[in-house]
């Protein structure tokens, strides 16, 4: 199973590049009455902004053990894949009889890339996401994914535990990311989301977004869920008090690193881009 890592040497080497080029992306629908120069300018503006619920479509993609966010707009032909901690820009490819949506990532620093082919049906999406290791390796990891369209409003976010919570920070001295990020989305039938650990609090895999399973909502500010881990199923509880969510694992004794993890609510529900200047590398 592939996960993500960010070698310190690559981070330091790419620091000036990503400081200059770090982006947060937005999807903007183009009006039918625009002339070509205006449409082109809007597309250029959109490519420098971030995914949101007002323009374009946002899907929560999940496989058996991993999760991603896929944002795309068929009008402007802009798309991004959230591979924590970064948004990866995608190019629009030609559709086929078996895949109405074909997207492929653009030039990652290490020459690895992602390829997605699938079929979108209103609020659902089915397809395959393939992670290609950088050449000369021909190794690939293929995920059969299912997507559910996200549709969130500020009112709904404020009244529930739904939101993005994080204590992720970049340690410049070591070139490492530390902390965790929890994304909670309000769905028709409750709460769904992803959690990503950048350091292993209770033995979880790092740099791999894990989809929440068997989610149970207790009141408006507490969520219990499970994660599928290599050693089995992990059980967790997240409780919000004001702007802080405390995350705790409930199926094992207190961890040596942390009894609870405190995550601060972020101003935007969707990730806006890289947390910091890093490169994305696939690792087995």
N, C-alpha and C positions, 0 to 999 in steps of 0.2 A: 504494500500500500504506500502510495507516495504522500509525502508531507512537504512542508516548506521550511527552509532554513535561510539564514542571512549571515554568511561568513563575515567575520569582523574585517578581514582584509578587503573584501569587496565593498563593504559599507564605507570604509575610510576612503578607498579609491574613488568611489562614486559620489562622495559627499558634495563636492561643488556642483556636479552635474544635476543631482536631484534637488539641491537647494534652489537652483535656478529653474528647474523644470517640474517640480512637484505640482500636481494639479488636483483640483476637485471638480468632478464632471457633472454636467446636468443635461437632461434630455429635453429638447424643445421641439414641439410640433410646429411645422411650417405651414402657414396659411396658404390656401390655394390661390389667393389673389396677389401674392408677392411676385415681384419681378426677379429674374435670376440674380442680379447683384445683391438684392436684399436677402434672398434665400441663402446665398453663399455666405454673406456676412453673419447671418444668424447661426448658420452651421458652425462657423469659426468661433463665434462667441460661445455656443453650446459646448464645443469641445474643450473649453477651458473652465467649465463649471461641473456640477455633480448630479448624480442620480437623485430624483425626487418624485413625489407622488402626484405632482401637479401636471407634469409633462412626461410623455413616454410611458413605458411599462416597466415594472419592477417585479421580478419573480424570485421567490425563495426556492433554490434548487437543493435537493437532497438526494443522496445515494444511501446505501445501507449504513455507512459509517462517516460520511463527510457531508459538508454543506457549503454552499456558495450563494451569492446574490448575482443575478443576471439582470442588467438594465439595457433596454434597447428601445429605439424609436424607428419604425419602418419608414416614416416620412423623411426624416433627416438622415437616416441610415447611420446613426451613431449608436454605439453599444460599448458596454464595459462589463467585465467580470470581476467581482470582488473576491480576490484570493488574499485573505488576510495576511499582512496588514495593508495591502495596496489594491487600488483599482487598476486593472489591466485593460487597456484599450483594445477593442476588437474591430476587425475589418469585416465588412459585409460580403459574403460570398454568394455564388449562384445557388439558387434553390434546385432541388431535384424532386422527382416524383415521390420519393420516400421522406424527404426533409424539406419543409417549407421555410425553415430558418437555418442558415448556415453562417457561422461566425468563427473567425480565427484571430488569435492575438497577434499584435504587431511587435516587432523587434524588442524582446526582452534583452537585458544586458548580457545574459549568458547564452543567448540564442535558443533557449528552450521556448516552447510555445504551447498554447491550448487551442483545441479545435472542438467546436460544438456543432452538432447537427440534430435538429429536432423538429417537432410539429407543435405549433401553438394553437390551442382551441379555447378562445375567449379567456377564461380564468385559469386554465391549466396548460401545462407544457410538458411534453415527454421527449426524451432524446438521449444522446450519448455525448459525454464530455471526455475528451481524450487529452491526457497530459503527455507531451513529448519531451523527453530528455534532450539536452543540448547535443548537437553533433560533435563527434562522429558516432555517438551512440544511437542505436535504432530502438532503444527501449521505450515503451509506452505503457501508460496505465489508463485503462478505460473504465469509466464509471457510467452505469445506466442510471439516469437521473429523472426525477419527476419534479416539476415546478408548480408552485401555486402563486397566483398573482397577489401581490400585496397592495392594499388600498387603505391608507391610514390618514386620519385627519388630526390636526392639532388638538381638538377637543377630546377625541378618543384617547390620545396619548396622555394628556394631562390627568384624565380621570382614572386611569388604570396604571398598572406597573409597566405597561408597554413603554419601550424606550431603548436607548443605547447607553450602556454603563461601562465605564472603563477606568482602570488605573494604570494603563500601559504607558511606559516611558522608555526613552532611549538613553542608555548609559554610554556616553561618549568615550569614556576611558577604556571600556572593554569592547565597544562596538556591538553591544547586545541590546535586544529588546527584553523588557521584563514586565510582568503584570498579566492581566487578563481582560478580556472584553466580552460582554454579554449583550446580545441583541435580542429583544423581545418584541414580537409583532402581534398585534391583535388581529385574530382571524374570526371568521363567522362562527366557528365552533370553539373558540377559546383563544389560547396563546400558543404561538410557535416561535422558533428562534434558533439562534446559533450561539455557541460559546467557544472562544478561542483562548487557549492558555499559551503564554509566551515564556512561562517558567512552570515547572511541574509542581503544583501545590500538593496534590494527592496521588501522584503517579500517572497523570494523564499525558497523552502525547502532546507535544508542543508544535506550534506553527501549523495547526490543522484545525479548521473550523468544524465543530461537532454539532450535528443537529439534535435538538431537544426531542426526547421521546416520552411517551406516557405522561404528558403534561397535565397537572391538576392545579386548578386555580382555587385558592382559598381566600375568599374575600376579594378585595380589589388591589391589595398590596403584597400578596404572597403567592409564589408559584413553586410547586414541587415538580421535579422532572428527573428523567433518567438519561444517562449517556451510555452508548455502546462503546466499551473500551476493549483493548486486546485481551485483558484478563477476565472480562465479563461485563456485567452491568453495574454502573456507578449511580448512586442515588444522591440527589442534591435538593437544597431548598434555598430560594432567593426571597428575601424580604426587604421591601422598600420602606424607609423612614425618611421623609422629606426628600432630599436630593441624593441619598445614598442607599445603595442596595448592598446588603450583606449576603455573601454567598458561602454556603456551608455544605460539606459532604456529610451525609447522615448514615452511611452504611459501613463506616469504619471508625476506629478510634481517632482522636484528635491527631492531626498530622504534625510532624515535627516542625514544618516550615510555617504553618498557619492554622489556627483553629477556625477562623473565619477570614474571608477576603472581602474588603470593602471597596466597592466600585462606585464612582461618582457619575451621576447622570450627565450626559453630554448634550449640548444645545441642539444638535441635529440627530434625528433618528437614524438616517442612513449615513454610512461612512462617506467622508468627503474626499478621500484620497489617501496617500501614504501618511502614516503616523509620523514618519521621519524619513530621511533619505536612505533607502536601502535598495538592494537588488533582490530579485526573486529567483531562487534556485530550487529545482526539484531534487528531492533526495528520497532514496528508497528506504 
